[in-house]
Amino acid sequence: MTRSFARRPVLAVLTWVALAAVLVWTLWPIVLMVFTSFKPGSEIFAIPPTLTPKHWTFDNYTNVFTQSSMPHALVNSIIVGLLVAAATLIFCFSAGYALARFKFKGARSVALFILVGQLVPLSVLLLPLYKMVNKLQLLDTTIGLAFVHLTITVPLVTWMIRNQIAAIPISLEEAAEIDGGSRFDAVSYVTLPIAAPGLAAAGMFAFLQSWHEFLFASVFATSESARTAPVALTEFATEYHVDWGSTMAASVVLTVPVVIVFIALQRYLIGGLTSGAVKG
């Protein structure tokens, strides 16, 4: 008994040391990015290197907002992300509800087949998606890019929502129907409010997947009118020179809003992602 008590403080210390090491490993690139964004060009490659700037400057941020397409690209990213989140929730709630509530032969196989779509490499989908978007005359538009991003979000979100709904007792919907409501009423007034945290998490997941996606964005939105922020980051790199100060400043601008939203909504995101996780 004495040994077990003696080991507990040691295990606790080792646990906190391991967590601190992981935290430093995770946050170090972000800290370096933020400090570099405030450095003048002469300090970025100074020898010996320094973490904090000797001369703080906002020139990199001024360049990002006045000399590049980043402001318009951020607006495009927000528009595409919101379209993807809304469309993903509409399509995936319908599919997830059907897979969770309607009993038919092969329902679980269909759900697993949908999830397999998450395993397909994005590069394999480039050519068929390009032909589809081109036929629809949506190439180089925010709507076309949002349509393409659905191939990333729909498989996993459908599975997430299916598990969310399966975890809600069907007896609640049946009680609403016994009271005179239709299935639509039961879904609207019973299932949706209960599943709201999970749907919010799914919507945020879809938005974030679209927000940082680069491969599809670089192929389907090449002009400045439809370009998104991850692609706009490449403006600061030419064949012979990379403006690292402006690149880091643009990266901060691209990262900070998402971090703030995540911190504000993390309670709903974690709760939504974990609820229904053990329901097959």
KOLGUMI-276320 format. One record per residue: residue number from 1; residue in one letter; x, y, z of N, C-alpha, C in turn. Coordinates in Angstrom, 3 decimals. Last residue first. Example, Ala and Ser with C-alpha at 12.3 -4.5 7.8 and 13.67 -1.06 7.14 Angstrom:
BEGIN
PT     n   res        n_u        n_v        n_w       ca_u       ca_v       ca_w        c_u        c_v        c_w
PT     2     S     12.850     -2.250      7.080     13.670     -1.060      7.140     12.900      0.030      7.870
PT     1     A     13.190     -5.690      7.800     12.300     -4.500      7.800     13.200     -3.300      7.800
END
This chain:
BEGIN
PT     n   res        n_u        n_v        n_w       ca_u       ca_v       ca_w        c_u        c_v        c_w
PT   280     G    -23.775      2.022    -32.499    -23.475      1.552    -33.859    -24.704      1.421    -34.641
PT   279     K    -22.785      4.324    -30.204    -23.994      3.752    -30.784    -23.703      3.319    -32.195
PT   278     V    -20.751      5.698    -29.181    -20.755      4.262    -28.924    -21.985      3.582    -29.496
PT   277     A    -21.227      8.328    -29.853    -20.046      7.681    -30.427    -20.059      6.174    -30.228
PT   276     G    -23.218      9.892    -28.851    -23.585      8.909    -29.852    -22.426      8.137    -30.429
PT   275     S    -21.026     12.574    -28.315    -22.344     11.999    -28.063    -22.722     11.071    -29.199
PT   274     T    -18.661     13.605    -29.356    -18.602     12.400    -28.516    -19.970     11.785    -28.279
PT   273     L    -19.258     15.864    -30.821    -18.480     14.814    -31.463    -18.498     13.509    -30.668
PT   272     G    -20.678     17.422    -29.000    -21.340     16.940    -30.193    -20.601     15.805    -30.862
PT   271     G    -18.762     18.007    -27.041    -19.968     17.274    -26.684    -20.656     16.685    -27.892
PT   270     I    -16.935     19.444    -28.617    -16.514     18.201    -27.967    -17.714     17.363    -27.594
PT   269     L    -18.602     21.601    -29.467    -17.901     20.749    -30.430    -17.525     19.410    -29.805
PT   268     Y    -19.500     22.837    -27.174    -20.485     22.210    -28.056    -19.806     21.250    -29.024
PT   267     R    -17.061     23.684    -26.138    -17.939     22.852    -25.320    -18.950     22.118    -26.182
PT   266     Q    -15.982     25.323    -28.117    -15.381     24.019    -27.887    -16.276     23.104    -27.053
PT   265     L    -16.692     27.853    -28.918    -17.669     26.780    -29.142    -17.133     25.400    -28.805
PT   264     A    -14.555     29.511    -28.312    -15.896     29.904    -27.874    -16.884     28.749    -27.955
PT   263     I    -12.457     28.177    -29.529    -12.440     28.335    -28.076    -13.839     28.672    -27.562
PT   262     F    -13.271     28.427    -32.221    -13.144     27.101    -31.613    -13.166     27.196    -30.093
PT   261     V    -13.168     31.184    -32.615    -14.451     30.486    -32.734    -14.393     29.122    -32.058
PT   260     I    -10.398     31.553    -32.254    -11.359     32.233    -31.383    -12.706     31.533    -31.416
PT   259     V     -9.370     29.999    -34.345     -9.030     29.670    -32.960    -10.035     30.301    -31.999
PT   258     V    -10.374     31.395    -36.546    -10.795     30.012    -36.316    -10.517     29.593    -34.878
PT   257     P     -9.023     33.889    -36.327    -10.489     33.807    -36.232    -10.996     32.399    -35.940
PT   256     V     -6.199     33.014    -36.533     -6.770     33.585    -35.308     -8.293     33.512    -35.265
PT   255     T     -5.521     32.128    -39.172     -5.649     31.201    -38.052     -6.434     31.757    -36.880
PT   254     L     -5.273     34.186    -40.986     -6.077     33.026    -41.362     -6.391     32.125    -40.172
PT   253     V     -3.539     35.862    -39.665     -4.876     36.361    -40.011     -5.811     35.206    -40.347
PT   252     V     -1.319     34.166    -39.646     -1.948     34.576    -38.386     -3.370     35.051    -38.637
PT   251     S     -0.796     34.085    -42.381     -1.138     32.849    -41.672     -1.802     33.147    -40.335
PT   250     A     -0.072     36.694    -42.879     -1.293     36.171    -43.497     -1.738     34.892    -42.809
PT   249     A      2.317     36.699    -41.421      1.231     37.601    -41.045     -0.095     37.121    -41.626
PT   248     M      3.819     34.828    -42.844      3.461     34.547    -41.453      2.315     35.446    -40.987
PT   247     T      4.008     36.223    -45.292      3.408     34.880    -45.245      2.971     34.540    -43.828
PT   246     S      5.376     38.510    -44.553      3.984     38.632    -44.991      3.275     37.283    -44.964
PT   245     G      7.821     37.239    -43.867      7.117     38.101    -42.922      5.648     38.227    -43.271
PT   244     W      8.652     35.912    -46.154      8.239     35.134    -44.994      7.491     35.977    -43.979
PT   243     D      8.464     36.033    -49.280      8.285     37.064    -48.257      7.738     36.385    -47.010
PT   242     V     10.759     34.410    -51.205      9.589     34.190    -50.368      9.554     35.282    -49.309
PT   241     H     12.057     34.209    -54.535     11.975     34.901    -53.236     10.684     34.540    -52.535
PT   240     Y     11.991     33.066    -57.010     13.302     33.310    -56.408     13.234     33.921    -55.013
PT   239     E      9.327     32.685    -57.663     10.303     31.666    -58.047     11.619     31.825    -57.302
PT   238     T      7.512     33.750    -54.715      7.806     33.767    -56.146      8.874     32.720    -56.431
PT   237     A      5.049     34.061    -52.324      6.219     33.272    -52.741      6.355     33.339    -54.253
PT   236     F      2.714     35.276    -51.763      3.910     35.874    -51.167      5.178     35.091    -51.504
PT   235     E      0.677     33.790    -52.817      1.045     35.026    -53.504      2.380     35.584    -53.004
PT   234     T     -0.086     31.702    -51.238      1.004     31.446    -52.184      1.441     32.704    -52.922
PT   233     L     -2.306     32.555    -49.856     -1.016     32.529    -49.158      0.158     32.351    -50.112
PT   232     A     -4.437     32.061    -51.501     -3.874     33.412    -51.505     -2.544     33.480    -50.764
PT   231     V     -5.107     29.491    -50.740     -4.445     29.677    -52.036     -3.793     31.058    -52.102
PT   230     P     -6.323     29.984    -48.241     -5.145     29.113    -48.330     -4.383     29.255    -49.646
PT   229     A     -8.503     31.813    -49.054     -7.335     32.264    -48.299     -6.140     31.311    -48.364
PT   228     T     -9.574     31.371    -52.521     -9.757     31.334    -51.078     -8.432     31.635    -50.374
PT   227     R    -10.768     32.951    -55.489     -9.664     32.370    -54.733     -9.934     32.435    -53.232
PT   226     A    -12.523     34.195    -57.141    -13.011     33.028    -56.399    -11.955     32.405    -55.510
PT   225     S    -11.143     36.362    -58.197    -12.535     36.553    -57.797    -13.066     35.405    -56.951
PT   224     E     -8.653     35.496    -59.035     -8.734     36.252    -57.790    -10.159     36.397    -57.293
PT   223     S     -8.849     32.094    -60.263     -8.845     33.539    -60.430     -9.000     34.229    -59.075
PT   222     T     -9.098     29.416    -59.465     -7.778     29.933    -59.819     -7.739     31.447    -59.931
PT   221     A    -10.572     27.068    -58.153    -10.751     28.510    -57.970     -9.411     29.189    -58.203
PT   220     F     -9.878     24.435    -58.565    -11.215     24.850    -58.981    -11.466     26.344    -58.803
PT   219     V     -7.222     24.211    -57.601     -7.578     23.721    -58.935     -8.887     24.320    -59.427
PT   218     S     -7.055     25.186    -55.047     -6.035     25.629    -56.001     -6.355     25.207    -57.431
PT   217     A     -9.138     23.844    -53.788     -9.226     25.294    -53.954     -8.232     25.797    -54.991
PT   216     F     -8.210     21.216    -53.678     -9.348     21.534    -54.537     -9.423     23.034    -54.815
PT   215     L     -5.971     21.759    -51.852     -5.845     21.061    -53.134     -6.972     21.425    -54.085
PT   214     F     -6.775     23.095    -49.422     -5.923     23.755    -50.419     -5.975     23.097    -51.793
PT   213     E     -8.813     23.861    -46.631     -8.563     22.985    -47.778     -7.796     23.734    -48.873
PT   212     H     -9.578     25.339    -44.418     -8.135     25.126    -44.623     -7.823     24.240    -45.828
PT   211     W    -12.411     25.510    -44.718    -11.602     26.705    -44.450    -10.126     26.483    -44.783
PT   210     S    -13.502     22.977    -44.945    -13.485     23.840    -46.121    -12.507     24.997    -45.944
PT   209     Q    -13.147     22.110    -42.330    -12.595     21.327    -43.429    -12.500     22.154    -44.706
PT   208     L    -14.632     24.043    -40.957    -13.182     24.007    -40.798    -12.509     23.204    -41.905
PT   207     F    -17.255     23.366    -41.779    -16.705     24.695    -42.064    -15.180     24.679    -41.994
PT   206     A    -17.500     20.770    -40.744    -17.571     20.979    -42.191    -16.958     22.328    -42.575
PT   205     F    -17.340     21.355    -37.987    -16.356     20.464    -38.616    -16.323     20.681    -40.125
PT   204     M    -19.630     22.898    -37.698    -18.326     23.514    -37.471    -17.218     22.672    -38.096
PT   203     G    -21.565     20.926    -38.236    -21.469     22.116    -39.080    -20.127     22.809    -38.938
PT   202     A    -21.066     19.159    -36.127    -20.906     18.702    -37.512    -20.757     19.886    -38.464
PT   201     A    -21.709     20.784    -33.947    -20.349     20.256    -34.086    -20.080     19.809    -35.520
PT   200     A    -24.415     21.173    -34.477    -23.515     22.327    -34.434    -22.067     21.887    -34.601
PT   199     L    -25.312     18.557    -34.242    -25.394     19.214    -35.543    -24.487     20.440    -35.598
PT   198     G    -24.871     18.163    -31.507    -24.159     17.348    -32.485    -24.179     17.966    -33.873
PT   197     P    -26.665     20.077    -30.431    -25.207     20.180    -30.189    -24.391     19.364    -31.190
PT   196     A    -29.215     19.064    -31.568    -28.644     20.365    -31.928    -27.148     20.484    -31.619
PT   195     A    -30.643     16.828    -30.943    -29.419     16.629    -31.725    -28.702     17.928    -32.049
PT   194     I    -32.835     17.955    -29.665    -31.939     17.073    -28.909    -30.598     16.917    -29.621
PT   193     P    -34.049     19.463    -31.753    -33.521     20.124    -30.545    -32.549     19.259    -29.755
PT   192     L    -34.590     17.269    -33.652    -33.669     18.370    -33.952    -33.171     19.086    -32.701
PT   191     T    -36.477     15.593    -32.309    -35.162     15.106    -32.699    -34.165     16.246    -32.923
PT   190     V    -38.714     17.409    -31.688    -38.111     16.478    -30.732    -36.662     16.151    -31.114
PT   189     Y    -39.601     19.065    -33.705    -39.763     19.527    -32.323    -39.136     18.602    -31.284
PT   188     S    -38.970     17.761    -36.137    -38.732     19.203    -35.962    -38.703     19.610    -34.500
PT   187     V    -39.756     15.098    -35.827    -38.360     15.400    -36.137    -38.039     16.855    -35.806
PT   186     A    -42.464     15.460    -35.305    -41.626     14.765    -34.327    -40.154     15.073    -34.554
PT   185     D    -43.294     16.701    -37.663    -43.382     17.429    -36.391    -42.478     16.792    -35.344
PT   184     F    -42.850     14.585    -39.434    -42.120     15.843    -39.622    -42.142     16.667    -38.336
PT   183     R    -44.687     12.754    -38.511    -43.255     12.446    -38.366    -42.420     13.708    -38.526
PT   182     S    -47.213     14.763    -36.792    -46.713     13.954    -37.896    -45.257     13.601    -37.634
PT   181     G    -49.032     14.560    -33.675    -48.082     15.163    -34.592    -47.689     14.211    -35.700
PT   180     G    -50.607     13.325    -31.792    -51.253     13.917    -32.956    -50.309     14.563    -33.945
PT   179     D    -49.430     11.933    -29.821    -50.114     13.162    -29.426    -50.719     13.905    -30.611
PT   178     I    -48.072     10.027    -31.266    -49.287      9.616    -30.548    -50.110     10.834    -30.137
PT   177     E    -45.879     11.538    -32.087    -46.860     11.116    -33.094    -48.161     10.659    -32.438
PT   176     A    -44.531     11.825    -29.668    -45.012     13.022    -30.356    -46.055     12.666    -31.403
PT   175     A    -43.920      9.148    -29.176    -44.800      9.854    -28.249    -45.362     11.113    -28.899
PT   174     E    -42.138      8.658    -31.246    -43.417      7.954    -31.237    -44.410      8.628    -30.304
PT   173     E    -39.986     10.219    -30.431    -40.694     10.575    -31.653    -42.065      9.910    -31.690
PT   172     L    -39.328      8.759    -28.130    -39.659     10.176    -28.019    -40.421     10.651    -29.252
PT   171     S    -38.637      6.257    -29.060    -39.894      6.382    -28.315    -40.296      7.840    -28.144
PT   170     I    -36.147      6.314    -30.032    -37.221      6.513    -30.999    -38.569      6.677    -30.307
PT   169     P    -33.607      8.000    -28.284    -34.656      6.969    -28.253    -35.795      7.282    -29.224
PT   168     I    -30.657      8.740    -29.950    -31.887      9.339    -29.415    -32.984      8.283    -29.419
PT   167     A    -28.668      7.436    -31.279    -28.559      7.496    -29.820    -29.788      8.111    -29.172
PT   166     A    -29.252      7.870    -33.911    -29.453      6.514    -33.388    -29.386      6.489    -31.870
PT   165     I    -28.375     10.491    -34.167    -29.814     10.214    -34.164    -30.108      8.833    -33.609
PT   164     Q    -25.579     10.114    -34.052    -26.262     11.044    -33.154    -27.742     10.695    -33.033
PT   163     N    -25.083      8.388    -36.160    -24.868      7.917    -34.795    -25.548      8.813    -33.772
PT   162     R    -25.727     10.162    -38.262    -26.438      8.893    -38.134    -26.296      8.336    -36.720
PT   161     I    -23.817     12.108    -37.897    -25.212     12.434    -37.616    -26.042     11.170    -37.483
PT   160     M    -21.487     10.651    -38.608    -21.602     11.301    -37.306    -23.064     11.543    -36.946
PT   159     W    -22.058      9.889    -41.251    -21.867      8.862    -40.225    -22.029      9.453    -38.824
PT   158     T    -22.148     12.431    -42.410    -23.319     11.549    -42.483    -23.232     10.470    -41.406
PT   157     V    -19.536     13.264    -41.960    -20.626     13.938    -41.249    -21.906     13.108    -41.301
PT   156     L    -18.063     11.592    -43.698    -17.881     11.486    -42.254    -19.036     12.128    -41.489
PT   155     P    -19.183     12.320    -46.339    -19.072     10.941    -45.821    -18.995     10.857    -44.303
PT   154     V    -19.202     15.290    -46.556    -20.427     14.478    -46.494    -20.206     13.077    -45.924
PT   153     T    -16.641     16.532    -46.813    -17.400     16.611    -45.556    -18.532     15.591    -45.449
PT   152     I    -15.586     16.084    -49.338    -14.732     15.906    -48.166    -15.576     15.752    -46.905
PT   151     T    -17.562     16.686    -51.100    -16.998     15.334    -51.177    -16.084     15.033    -49.991
PT   150     L    -17.969     19.353    -50.658    -18.921     18.406    -50.067    -18.399     16.978    -50.131
PT   149     H    -16.171     20.724    -52.206    -15.810     20.467    -50.812    -16.778     19.506    -50.119
PT   148     V    -17.628     21.067    -54.565    -16.518     20.114    -54.534    -16.149     19.749    -53.100
PT   147     F    -19.413     23.074    -53.786    -19.922     21.783    -54.252    -18.837     20.710    -54.177
PT   146     A    -17.614     25.140    -53.306    -18.390     24.594    -52.191    -18.948     23.219    -52.550
PT   145     L    -16.767     25.598    -55.926    -15.805     25.114    -54.944    -16.514     24.518    -53.732
PT   144     G    -19.172     26.530    -57.057    -18.548     25.316    -57.569    -17.549     24.733    -56.580
PT   143     I    -19.495     28.873    -55.559    -20.504     27.811    -55.482    -19.924     26.491    -55.966
PT   142     T    -17.313     30.387    -56.329    -17.396     29.948    -54.936    -18.420     28.823    -54.777
PT   141     T    -15.792     29.384    -59.438    -16.810     30.107    -58.681    -16.825     29.572    -57.250
PT   140     D    -14.366     27.847    -61.308    -13.835     29.129    -60.854    -14.923     30.000    -60.218
PT   139     L    -17.156     26.274    -62.784    -15.711     26.327    -62.605    -15.286     27.747    -62.249
PT   138     L    -19.728     25.822    -63.357    -19.451     26.395    -62.043    -17.963     26.466    -61.755
PT   137     Q    -20.904     24.426    -65.443    -20.470     25.803    -65.656    -20.275     26.542    -64.320
PT   136     L    -21.314     21.766    -65.318    -22.308     22.603    -64.640    -22.008     24.091    -64.793
PT   135     K    -18.990     20.910    -66.526    -20.266     20.697    -67.208    -21.364     21.567    -66.608
PT   134     N    -17.163     21.554    -64.498    -17.077     22.237    -65.789    -18.373     22.095    -66.579
PT   133     V    -17.910     19.752    -62.533    -18.050     21.186    -62.264    -17.998     21.979    -63.564
PT   132     M    -17.274     17.327    -63.891    -18.622     17.604    -63.415    -18.851     19.107    -63.221
PT   131     K    -14.510     17.580    -64.348    -15.424     17.440    -65.480    -16.859     17.762    -65.068
PT   130     Y    -13.613     17.719    -61.699    -13.353     18.832    -62.614    -14.304     18.773    -63.805
PT   129     L    -14.332     15.206    -60.739    -14.986     16.400    -60.189    -14.791     17.600    -61.105
PT   128     P    -12.598     13.540    -62.261    -14.063     13.446    -62.408    -14.794     14.664    -61.860
PT   127     L    -10.007     14.694    -61.352    -10.446     14.692    -62.748    -11.960     14.543    -62.882
PT   126     L     -9.971     14.395    -58.429     -9.783     15.671    -59.120    -10.379     15.678    -60.531
PT   125     L    -10.024     12.057    -57.032    -11.310     12.664    -57.377    -11.177     13.914    -58.247
PT   124     V     -7.448     11.442    -56.433     -8.164     10.528    -57.325     -9.455     11.162    -57.828
PT   123     S     -6.774     13.350    -54.559     -6.199     13.469    -55.899     -6.899     12.561    -56.901
PT   122     L     -7.956     12.447    -52.217     -8.570     13.563    -52.929     -8.039     13.686    -54.353
PT   121     P     -8.398      8.939    -51.664     -7.497     10.099    -51.793     -8.130     11.197    -52.649
PT   120     V    -10.998      7.667    -49.678    -10.532      7.853    -51.052     -9.603      9.068    -51.117
PT   119     L    -12.081      7.580    -47.185    -10.767      6.960    -47.355    -10.193      7.168    -48.748
PT   118     Q    -14.615      8.534    -47.240    -13.634      9.335    -46.509    -12.220      8.808    -46.734
PT   117     G    -16.055      6.532    -48.451    -15.719      7.704    -49.245    -14.698      8.602    -48.576
PT   116     V    -16.692      4.846    -46.398    -15.516      4.496    -47.209    -15.094      5.675    -48.081
PT   115     L    -19.106      5.820    -45.508    -17.908      6.165    -44.747    -16.637      5.846    -45.519
PT   114     I    -20.797      4.588    -47.325    -20.665      6.044    -47.346    -19.387      6.474    -46.632
PT   113     F    -20.508      1.960    -46.470    -20.060      2.317    -47.816    -19.884      3.832    -47.946
PT   112     L    -21.721      2.085    -43.974    -20.289      1.817    -44.050    -19.720      2.196    -45.413
PT   111     A    -24.370      2.537    -44.813    -23.688      3.501    -43.959    -22.173      3.315    -44.008
PT   110     V    -24.847      0.178    -46.257    -24.875      1.470    -46.952    -24.137      2.527    -46.139
PT   109     S    -24.710     -1.647    -44.184    -23.730     -1.735    -45.271    -23.664     -0.425    -46.048
PT   108     R    -26.935     -0.910    -42.691    -25.602     -0.738    -42.110    -24.514     -0.802    -43.185
PT   107     A    -28.946     -1.579    -44.563    -28.810     -0.207    -44.069    -27.412      0.038    -43.500
PT   106     G    -29.636     -4.039    -45.623    -28.377     -3.438    -46.052    -28.161     -2.028    -45.552
PT   105     K    -33.066     -3.599    -45.602    -31.977     -4.546    -45.778    -30.731     -3.827    -46.310
PT   104     F    -34.159     -1.106    -43.306    -34.224     -1.784    -44.598    -32.979     -2.639    -44.746
PT   103     K    -35.632      1.087    -41.232    -35.046     -0.238    -41.241    -35.239     -0.876    -42.618
PT   102     F    -34.944      4.354    -40.557    -35.648      3.481    -41.488    -34.928      2.137    -41.568
PT   101     R    -33.165      5.617    -38.733    -34.546      5.343    -38.362    -35.253      4.348    -39.281
PT   100     A    -30.575      5.919    -39.732    -30.760      5.603    -38.318    -32.162      5.116    -38.003
PT    99     L    -30.803      6.566    -42.400    -30.007      5.396    -42.044    -30.229      4.962    -40.594
PT    98     A    -32.359      8.899    -42.200    -32.880      7.730    -42.903    -32.120      6.466    -42.511
PT    97     Y    -30.587     10.594    -40.841    -31.870     10.223    -40.229    -32.437      8.971    -40.883
PT    96     G    -28.510     10.806    -42.701    -28.265     10.208    -41.403    -29.546      9.781    -40.710
PT    95     A    -29.787     12.115    -44.845    -29.242     10.769    -45.027    -29.038     10.071    -43.692
PT    94     S    -30.534     14.533    -43.544    -31.523     13.713    -44.248    -31.031     12.274    -44.391
PT    93     F    -28.074     15.400    -42.613    -29.145     15.122    -41.655    -30.211     14.248    -42.304
PT    92     C    -26.664     15.717    -44.996    -26.247     14.660    -44.072    -27.302     14.388    -43.006
PT    91     F    -27.942     17.870    -46.306    -27.821     16.559    -46.945    -27.570     15.457    -45.926
PT    90     I    -27.774     19.909    -44.294    -29.053     19.553    -44.949    -28.982     18.140    -45.519
PT    89     L    -25.062     19.997    -43.611    -26.060     19.692    -42.587    -27.381     19.253    -43.215
PT    88     T    -23.915     20.674    -46.105    -23.555     19.422    -45.436    -24.600     19.037    -44.403
PT    87     A    -24.980     23.209    -46.580    -25.332     22.097    -47.467    -25.023     20.751    -46.823
PT    86     A    -23.766     24.644    -44.423    -25.222     24.567    -44.571    -25.634     23.371    -45.431
PT    85     A    -20.999     24.250    -44.905    -21.595     23.852    -43.630    -23.104     23.672    -43.759
PT    84     V    -20.729     25.325    -47.493    -20.416     23.918    -47.252    -21.075     23.442    -45.961
PT    83     L    -21.430     27.996    -47.009    -22.201     27.192    -47.965    -21.982     25.701    -47.726
PT    82     L    -19.400     28.686    -45.202    -20.795     28.716    -44.770    -21.686     27.900    -45.705
PT    81     G    -17.129     28.383    -46.874    -17.271     27.599    -45.649    -18.705     27.552    -45.153
PT    80     V    -17.605     30.296    -48.871    -17.527     28.864    -49.218    -17.746     28.009    -47.981
PT    79     I    -17.534     32.640    -47.272    -18.712     32.292    -48.075    -18.730     30.806    -48.397
PT    78     I    -14.947     32.516    -46.191    -16.116     32.534    -45.300    -17.367     32.110    -46.063
PT    77     S    -13.416     32.608    -48.517    -13.317     31.441    -47.636    -14.521     31.363    -46.701
PT    76     N    -14.099     35.163    -49.484    -14.450     33.961    -50.260    -14.418     32.714    -49.388
PT    75     V    -12.926     36.695    -47.455    -14.375     36.753    -47.665    -14.850     35.531    -48.446
PT    74     L    -10.267     36.020    -47.937    -10.886     35.673    -46.651    -12.406     35.695    -46.753
PT    73     A     -9.903     37.155    -50.448     -9.829     35.704    -50.317    -10.445     35.242    -48.997
PT    72     H     -9.982     39.846    -49.848    -11.061     39.281    -50.668    -11.077     37.758    -50.559
PT    71     P     -7.576     39.955    -48.269     -8.884     40.358    -47.724    -10.058     39.772    -48.513
PT    70     M     -5.533     38.908    -50.136     -5.947     38.175    -48.951     -7.286     38.647    -48.376
PT    69     S     -4.329     39.998    -52.313     -5.748     39.654    -52.461     -6.301     38.929    -51.239
PT    68     S     -2.191     42.734    -51.261     -2.463     41.371    -51.696     -3.965     41.161    -51.813
PT    67     Q     -1.668     45.151    -50.059     -0.911     44.823    -51.263     -1.172     43.413    -51.772
PT    66     T     -3.227     45.458    -47.751     -3.260     46.509    -48.772     -2.597     46.119    -50.086
PT    65     F     -2.954     43.319    -46.006     -4.283     43.902    -46.180     -4.356     44.951    -47.291
PT    64     V     -0.217     42.627    -46.163     -1.252     41.608    -46.364     -2.587     42.241    -46.709
PT    63     N      1.066     45.023    -45.516      1.240     44.454    -46.846      0.147     43.436    -47.160
PT    62     T      0.310     45.248    -42.852     -0.107     46.280    -43.806     -0.012     45.766    -45.234
PT    61     Y      1.646     43.043    -41.833      0.178     43.038    -41.829     -0.371     44.096    -42.785
PT    60     N      4.279     43.940    -42.198      3.832     42.692    -42.817      2.310     42.618    -42.888
PT    59     D      4.425     46.252    -40.632      4.507     46.364    -42.093      4.011     45.102    -42.786
PT    58     F      4.515     46.457    -37.975      3.227     46.024    -38.518      3.223     46.073    -40.046
PT    57     T      7.276     45.487    -35.886      6.733     46.197    -37.042      5.393     45.591    -37.465
PT    56     W      9.802     45.729    -33.426      8.456     45.283    -33.797      7.926     46.131    -34.943
PT    55     H     12.930     44.785    -33.232     12.191     45.959    -33.687     10.825     45.497    -34.209
PT    54     K     13.448     42.270    -32.302     14.139     43.396    -31.674     13.451     44.703    -32.021
PT    53     P     10.971     39.722    -31.800     11.587     40.758    -32.633     12.334     41.796    -31.794
PT    52     T     11.821     36.580    -30.243     11.025     37.813    -30.285     11.732     38.858    -31.146
PT    51     L     13.889     34.714    -30.952     12.467     34.370    -30.969     11.620     35.616    -31.111
PT    50     T     16.662     34.975    -33.187     15.969     35.374    -31.960     14.496     35.016    -32.090
PT    49     P     19.736     33.551    -34.452     18.299     33.821    -34.528     17.720     34.204    -33.160
PT    48     P     22.903     35.330    -34.660     22.083     34.197    -34.208     20.589     34.551    -34.253
PT    47     I     21.512     36.027    -37.737     22.359     35.052    -37.042     23.055     35.783    -35.892
PT    46     A     18.321     36.555    -39.289     19.479     37.051    -38.546     20.205     35.906    -37.846
PT    45     F     16.104     36.232    -40.833     17.221     35.317    -41.069     18.487     35.783    -40.355
PT    44     I     14.482     38.240    -39.772     13.947     36.880    -39.909     15.059     35.859    -40.089
PT    43     E     15.519     40.778    -39.794     15.648     39.996    -38.560     15.232     38.541    -38.729
PT    42     S     14.946     41.940    -42.225     16.354     41.783    -41.863     16.552     40.914    -40.626
PT    41     G     12.143     42.186    -42.309     12.809     41.177    -43.115     14.240     40.912    -42.702
PT    40     P     10.836     42.602    -38.958     11.237     43.106    -40.279     12.046     42.046    -41.013
PT    39     K      8.303     40.654    -37.298      9.714     40.955    -37.527      9.926     41.641    -38.876
PT    38     F      5.786     39.751    -36.860      6.071     41.119    -36.410      7.533     41.507    -36.626
PT    37     S      5.780     37.148    -37.700      4.913     38.082    -38.431      5.159     39.529    -38.031
PT    36     T      7.312     35.874    -35.808      7.916     36.168    -37.107      7.085     37.178    -37.888
PT    35     F      5.437     35.544    -33.758      6.554     36.463    -33.566      7.209     36.830    -34.892
PT    34     V      3.693     33.654    -35.015      3.197     34.950    -34.542      4.343     35.943    -34.405
PT    33     M      5.372     31.449    -35.574      4.649     32.123    -36.644      4.222     33.527    -36.229
PT    32     L      6.189     30.705    -33.001      7.190     31.167    -33.964      6.535     31.926    -35.106
PT    31     V      3.717     29.848    -31.992      4.418     30.970    -31.357      5.442     31.558    -32.319
PT    30     I      3.264     27.695    -33.733      2.323     28.824    -33.713      2.983     30.053    -33.103
PT    29     P      5.389     25.931    -33.163      5.265     26.518    -34.509      4.329     27.726    -34.540
PT    28     W      4.746     25.459    -30.312      5.962     26.142    -30.751      5.855     26.692    -32.180
PT    27     L      2.516     23.957    -29.673      2.362     25.408    -29.753      3.586     26.124    -30.307
PT    26     T      3.395     21.279    -29.697      2.247     21.684    -30.497      2.214     23.194    -30.727
PT    25     W      5.553     21.197    -27.951      5.731     20.695    -29.315      4.611     21.188    -30.235
PT    24     V      4.278     22.105    -25.628      5.340     22.911    -26.241      5.547     22.502    -27.696
PT    23     L      2.489     19.941    -25.220      1.985     21.304    -25.399      3.012     22.190    -26.082
PT    22     V      4.242     17.801    -24.854      3.323     17.782    -25.996      2.803     19.186    -26.287
PT    21     A      5.446     18.684    -22.471      6.259     18.472    -23.673      5.393     18.469    -24.927
PT    20     A      3.243     18.691    -20.753      3.933     19.953    -21.039      4.777     19.830    -22.304
PT    19     L      2.675     15.956    -20.685      1.689     16.887    -21.237      2.335     18.218    -21.598
PT    18     A      5.011     15.039    -19.432      4.684     14.587    -20.785      3.687     15.529    -21.445
PT    17     V      4.739     16.338    -16.962      5.907     16.616    -17.800      5.639     16.212    -19.245
PT    16     W      2.398     15.142    -16.016      2.404     16.582    -16.304      3.595     16.980    -17.163
PT    15     T      3.318     12.485    -15.768      2.187     12.802    -16.641      2.189     14.271    -17.029
PT    14     L      5.330     12.739    -13.871      5.674     12.292    -15.224      4.568     12.613    -16.220
PT    13     V      3.733     13.520    -11.678      4.775     14.417    -12.204      5.148     14.036    -13.626
PT    12     A      2.154     11.215    -11.382      1.520     12.508    -11.651      2.527     13.484    -12.251
PT    11     L      4.056      9.300    -10.804      3.276      9.168    -12.030      2.624     10.490    -12.406
PT    10     V      4.904     10.349     -8.320      5.858     10.212     -9.426      5.126     10.109    -10.760
PT     9     P      2.560     10.194     -6.753      3.153     11.504     -7.080      4.120     11.445     -8.250
PT     8     R      2.255      7.253     -6.850      1.279      8.176     -7.437      1.845      9.568     -7.700
PT     7     R      4.163      5.861     -5.471      4.274      5.920     -6.925      3.345      6.966     -7.527
PT     6     A      3.382      5.980     -2.849      4.635      6.646     -3.218      4.754      6.806     -4.724
PT     5     F      1.113      4.431     -2.877      0.975      5.857     -2.591      2.220      6.621     -3.007
PT     4     S      2.318      1.973     -3.447      1.356      2.533     -4.405      1.159      4.014     -4.175
PT     3     R      3.879      1.611     -1.155      4.530      1.791     -2.462      3.587      2.420     -3.474
PT     2     T      1.943      1.237      0.790      2.820      2.399      0.866      3.479      2.681     -0.483
PT     1     M      0.839     -1.210      0.000      0.000      0.000      0.000      0.872      1.259      0.000
END
